[in-house]
């Protein structure tokens, strides 16, 4: 089994779009890059289906230790 860690990915939409997002998504992922992809996928699947991947700007990624 592959171990997954929890990441908090801070994102915002690039300017010029009707609906704006500026916040974070918590995800479980194998590594930081996978965490970023999962966070963007979650936002696209749940809230912003019309926004392609390049409409998102990653502000920072935090590793969240398992408590």
N, C-alpha and C positions, 0 to 999 in steps of 0.2 A: 504494500500500500504506500502511495506517495504521501508524504507529510505536507500538509498545507498550513500556511501561516495566515494571520489576519492582517490586513492592510487597510488604512484609511487613505483614500485617494481624493484629493481636493481638486475640483475641476470648475471651469466656467465655460460658457459658450462664448465664441468670438462675437464681437459687436455686429450690430446691424440686423439682428433677427427679431421677430415679433416677441417670442417667449424667451426669456433669459434665465439662465441658471448659474448660480455661484454658490457652491457648497461642497459637501463631501459625500462619499459613498463608502461604506465598509464592506469589504469582500474577503473571502478566503481564497488564497491562490498559492501556487507552488513557488512563485518568485514575484519580484516587484513588477516586472514587465507584464506578466500574466495578470497581476492585480489591476493594472491600469486598463488592460483590455476588457477584463470582466466588469470593471466599473462603468466604462463607456458602454459596453453591451447592455448592462442593466438599465442605464438611463435611456438608451435608444429603444429598448424593448418595452419599458414601462411608461415612459413619460414623453419622450421626444423621438418618435419613430421616423419623422421626416428629416432628422438631422444626421447627415453622414458623419463618419468618423473624424474627418478633418475640420468639423465645426467645433471641436472640443479642444480646449487648452488645459493641459495638466499644470496645476500650480505647484503641488508638492505631493509626496507620498510618504506616509508614516507607517512604520512597522508597529503593530500593536501586540505586545507580548501576551501569550495565553496565561490567564491568571487562574 
